Amino acid sequence: MPYKTILVHVDESERSNFRVRVAAEIAKADEAHLTGTAVTGVSRFIYQDGNISANDPNLSIHLSYLRERAEKAVASFNQQAQALGVNSYESVIANDEAGGGVGLQARYSDLVVIGQTNRDEPSPSVLPDFPEYLIMNSGRPVLIVPYVGDITSVARRPLIAWDASRESTRAITDAIPLLRRAELVHVAIFNPKAVPDSHGEQPGADIALYLARHGIKVEVGVHKTSTDIGNALLSLSHDQDNDLLVMGAYGHSRFREMIMGGVTRTILQSMTLPVLMSH
């Protein structure tokens, strides 16, 4: 089943237009509706509770500044979506911080496109753990676009990180609309002997057959590494010229803090290609 609703987070960051282009290309390929969402950065609960004082001029100026930023972001999105030939699109401004505003709308989308956290470009409306929060709480696949690099294609030659877990199973299923358009999908299995009961006698054979039944051209590679698997995946993706990494995300939340697994954390910090994660 193709994606029918794609949500992209837009803001005034340098890579926002790049994210929109990635999301627009996917939307056009699937004839999907594209929603560009900007956030003000002010919690919706403050608005709901009426805790904003109209008599505070400094607060009013700050709120106007945040609103103007969001309005510029959606105006740029609308112009870009039209120029890129997206048939069905809309823009939304959410009075919330990014995790709450985008996370709420994600529940009505098939795919969410966001940017990797760039700590050299902080935002008043986006907390540093925005990708982690969205992955863990949205219930949707999240496509994260790195903040560096000129990416000319997405999902032409995807790389799947397969460890036979629930999380990686979910990620592969969520990525099928992208994988079906790929020229070749590489399934990478690292150190399968560490969990022999999960992979069986021929690691990767079952998941390759599953993908082939969806009309996906696939090859399986079994790899050994003594380094951490996150960096091994990034190295492999570079060597193979992959343009998408599909993987399960591991972690849990403790209040607002996101406690991510080692591989997930490495990829989120050091990604060099778009990464689709599901939890």
C-alpha positions as CSV (number, residue, x, y, z in Angstrom):
1,M,0.0,0.0,0.0
2,P,1.5,3.4,-1.0
3,Y,1.8,6.3,1.4
4,K,-1.3,8.6,1.1
5,T,-0.5,11.3,3.6
6,I,3.1,12.6,4.2
7,L,3.9,15.1,6.9
8,V,7.1,17.2,6.8
9,H,8.3,19.5,9.5
10,V,9.2,23.0,8.1
11,D,11.1,25.8,9.8
12,E,13.6,28.5,9.0
13,S,16.6,26.2,9.2
14,E,19.1,25.9,6.3
15,R,17.9,22.4,5.4
16,S,14.2,22.9,5.6
17,N,13.8,23.4,1.8
18,F,15.9,20.2,1.3
19,R,13.5,18.2,3.6
20,V,10.5,19.6,1.7
21,R,12.1,18.4,-1.6
22,V,12.7,14.9,-0.3
23,A,9.1,14.7,1.1
24,A,7.7,16.2,-2.2
25,E,9.4,13.6,-4.3
26,I,8.0,10.8,-2.3
27,A,4.5,12.4,-2.3
28,K,4.6,12.8,-6.1
29,A,5.7,9.2,-6.6
30,D,2.8,7.9,-4.4
31,E,0.3,10.6,-5.4
32,A,0.1,11.4,-1.7
33,H,-1.1,14.4,0.1
34,L,1.7,16.5,1.6
35,T,1.3,18.5,4.7
36,G,4.0,21.1,5.8
37,T,3.8,21.8,9.5
38,A,5.6,24.6,11.3
39,V,5.4,25.1,15.1
40,T,5.6,28.3,17.1
41,G,7.4,26.6,20.0
42,V,4.8,27.6,22.6
43,S,3.1,24.7,24.3
44,R,-0.5,24.3,23.3
45,F,-1.4,23.8,27.0
46,I,-0.5,27.4,27.7
47,Y,-3.0,28.5,25.1
48,Q,-5.6,26.1,26.3
49,D,-5.2,27.1,30.0
50,G,-5.3,30.8,29.1
51,N,-2.0,31.4,30.9
52,I,-0.7,34.0,28.5
53,S,-0.9,37.5,29.8
54,A,-1.9,40.1,27.2
55,N,-0.6,42.8,29.6
56,D,3.0,41.6,29.3
57,P,4.5,43.6,26.3
58,N,7.8,41.5,26.3
59,L,5.8,38.3,26.1
60,S,3.6,39.6,23.4
61,I,6.7,40.7,21.3
62,H,8.3,37.2,21.8
63,L,5.1,35.4,20.8
64,S,4.7,37.6,17.7
65,Y,8.3,36.7,16.8
66,L,7.7,33.0,17.1
67,R,4.5,33.3,15.1
68,E,6.2,35.2,12.3
69,R,8.9,32.5,12.1
70,A,6.3,29.9,11.6
71,E,4.4,32.0,9.0
72,K,7.6,32.4,7.0
73,A,8.2,28.7,7.1
74,V,4.8,27.7,5.8
75,A,4.9,30.5,3.1
76,S,8.2,29.0,1.9
77,F,6.7,25.5,2.0
78,N,3.6,26.5,-0.1
79,Q,5.8,28.2,-2.7
80,Q,8.1,25.2,-2.9
81,A,5.4,22.6,-3.0
82,Q,3.7,24.4,-5.9
83,A,7.0,24.8,-7.8
84,L,7.9,21.1,-7.3
85,G,4.5,20.1,-8.8
86,V,2.9,18.5,-5.8
87,N,-0.8,18.1,-6.7
88,S,-2.2,17.9,-3.2
89,Y,-0.7,19.9,-0.3
90,E,-1.5,22.1,2.7
91,S,0.4,24.0,5.4
92,V,-0.4,24.1,9.1
93,I,0.9,26.2,12.0
94,A,0.8,24.4,15.4
95,N,0.9,26.4,18.6
96,D,3.2,23.9,20.3
97,E,6.8,22.8,20.4
98,A,7.9,20.5,17.7
99,G,7.5,17.2,19.5
100,G,4.0,17.9,20.6
101,G,2.8,19.7,17.4
102,V,4.3,17.4,14.8
103,G,3.8,14.3,17.0
104,L,0.1,15.0,17.2
105,Q,-0.3,15.4,13.5
106,A,1.9,12.4,12.8
107,R,-0.9,10.1,14.0
108,Y,-2.9,11.1,10.9
109,S,0.0,10.5,8.5
110,D,1.7,7.5,6.9
111,L,5.2,8.9,6.9
112,V,6.8,11.8,8.8
113,V,9.9,13.6,7.4
114,I,12.0,15.6,9.7
115,G,15.6,16.8,10.0
116,Q,18.5,15.5,12.0
117,T,19.4,17.7,15.1
118,N,22.0,20.2,14.3
119,R,23.4,21.5,17.6
120,D,25.2,24.3,15.7
121,E,21.8,25.7,14.6
122,P,19.6,25.7,17.7
123,S,15.9,26.6,17.3
124,P,13.5,28.2,19.8
125,S,10.7,25.8,18.7
126,V,12.6,22.5,18.4
127,L,14.2,20.7,21.3
128,P,17.4,18.8,20.6
129,D,15.8,15.4,21.2
130,F,13.0,16.1,18.6
131,P,13.9,13.1,16.4
132,E,14.1,10.7,19.3
133,Y,10.9,12.0,20.8
134,L,9.0,11.6,17.5
135,I,10.3,8.1,16.8
136,M,9.3,6.9,20.3
137,N,6.0,8.6,20.6
138,S,4.4,9.2,17.2
139,G,3.6,5.6,16.3
140,R,4.6,6.3,12.7
141,P,7.7,5.7,10.6
142,V,10.1,8.7,10.7
143,L,12.3,9.6,7.8
144,I,15.2,11.7,9.2
145,V,17.2,13.8,6.7
146,P,20.8,14.6,7.7
147,Y,21.9,18.2,8.1
148,V,24.9,17.8,5.8
149,G,25.4,16.3,2.4
150,D,23.9,16.8,-1.1
151,I,21.5,13.9,-1.5
152,T,20.4,13.4,-5.1
153,S,18.1,10.4,-4.5
154,V,16.3,8.6,-1.8
155,A,15.5,4.8,-1.8
156,R,17.2,4.1,-5.2
157,R,19.6,1.7,-3.4
158,P,18.4,1.3,0.2
159,L,20.2,-0.5,3.0
160,I,18.2,-2.5,5.6
161,A,19.7,-3.2,9.0
162,W,18.1,-6.6,9.8
163,D,18.4,-8.2,13.2
164,A,15.1,-10.1,13.2
165,S,13.7,-8.0,16.0
166,R,10.2,-6.6,16.4
167,E,11.6,-3.1,15.7
168,S,13.4,-3.9,12.5
169,T,10.3,-5.9,11.3
170,R,8.2,-2.8,11.9
171,A,10.7,-0.6,10.0
172,I,10.8,-2.9,7.0
173,T,7.0,-3.1,6.8
174,D,6.7,0.7,7.1
175,A,9.3,1.2,4.3
176,I,7.7,-1.1,1.7
177,P,6.3,1.8,-0.4
178,L,9.9,3.1,-0.8
179,L,11.5,-0.3,-1.2
180,R,9.2,-1.3,-4.0
181,R,10.6,1.5,-6.1
182,A,14.2,0.7,-5.4
183,E,16.6,-0.6,-8.0
184,L,18.1,-3.0,-5.5
185,V,17.7,-3.4,-1.7
186,H,20.6,-4.7,0.4
187,V,19.8,-6.5,3.6
188,A,22.7,-6.3,6.0
189,I,23.0,-8.7,8.9
190,F,25.8,-8.2,11.4
191,N,27.2,-10.9,13.6
192,P,24.3,-13.3,13.2
193,K,25.9,-16.0,15.3
194,A,25.4,-13.8,18.3
195,V,21.6,-14.5,18.1
196,P,21.4,-17.8,16.1
197,D,17.8,-18.5,17.2
198,S,16.6,-15.3,15.5
199,H,18.2,-15.8,12.1
200,G,17.9,-19.6,11.6
201,E,20.3,-21.7,9.5
202,Q,20.5,-19.3,6.6
203,P,20.5,-15.7,8.0
204,G,18.4,-13.4,5.9
205,A,16.7,-16.0,3.7
206,D,13.3,-15.5,5.2
207,I,13.3,-11.7,5.1
208,A,14.6,-11.8,1.6
209,L,11.7,-14.1,0.5
210,Y,9.2,-11.8,2.3
211,L,10.5,-8.8,0.4
212,A,10.6,-10.6,-2.9
213,R,6.9,-11.5,-2.5
214,H,6.3,-7.7,-2.5
215,G,8.1,-7.4,-5.8
216,I,11.3,-6.0,-4.2
217,K,14.7,-6.9,-5.7
218,V,16.9,-7.8,-2.8
219,E,20.3,-9.1,-1.9
220,V,21.5,-10.3,1.5
221,G,24.9,-9.6,3.0
222,V,26.2,-11.2,6.2
223,H,28.8,-9.1,7.8
224,K,31.1,-9.5,10.8
225,T,32.3,-6.5,12.9
226,S,34.2,-6.1,16.1
227,T,33.4,-2.4,16.2
228,D,30.0,-0.9,17.1
229,I,27.3,-1.8,14.6
230,G,26.1,1.8,14.1
231,N,29.4,2.9,12.7
232,A,29.7,-0.4,10.7
233,L,26.3,0.4,9.1
234,L,27.4,3.9,8.1
235,S,30.7,2.6,6.7
236,L,28.8,-0.1,4.7
237,S,26.3,2.5,3.4
238,H,29.2,4.7,2.2
239,D,31.0,1.8,0.5
240,Q,27.8,0.7,-1.3
241,D,26.6,4.2,-2.2
242,N,23.3,3.6,-0.4
243,D,20.9,6.5,-0.3
244,L,18.6,5.3,2.5
245,L,19.0,3.3,5.7
246,V,16.0,1.4,7.1
247,M,16.3,0.3,10.7
248,G,14.4,-0.3,13.9
249,A,14.8,2.2,16.7
250,Y,15.5,1.0,20.2
251,G,14.9,2.9,23.4
252,H,12.4,4.1,25.9
253,S,11.2,7.3,27.5
254,R,11.7,8.5,31.0
255,F,9.4,11.5,31.5
256,R,10.6,13.7,28.6
257,E,14.1,12.2,28.4
258,M,14.6,9.7,25.6
259,I,16.9,6.8,26.4
260,M,18.0,5.4,23.1
261,G,19.9,2.2,22.3
262,G,23.6,2.4,21.3
263,V,23.1,1.8,17.6
264,T,20.1,4.1,17.3
265,R,22.0,6.9,19.2
266,T,25.1,6.5,16.9
267,I,23.0,6.7,13.7
268,L,21.0,9.7,14.9
269,Q,24.2,11.6,15.8
270,S,26.4,10.6,12.8
271,M,24.1,9.8,9.9
272,T,25.4,10.6,6.4
273,L,22.3,9.5,4.5
274,P,18.5,9.6,5.1
275,V,17.4,7.1,7.7
276,L,13.9,5.7,8.1
277,M,13.3,4.5,11.7
278,S,10.3,2.8,13.3
279,H,9.8,1.8,16.9
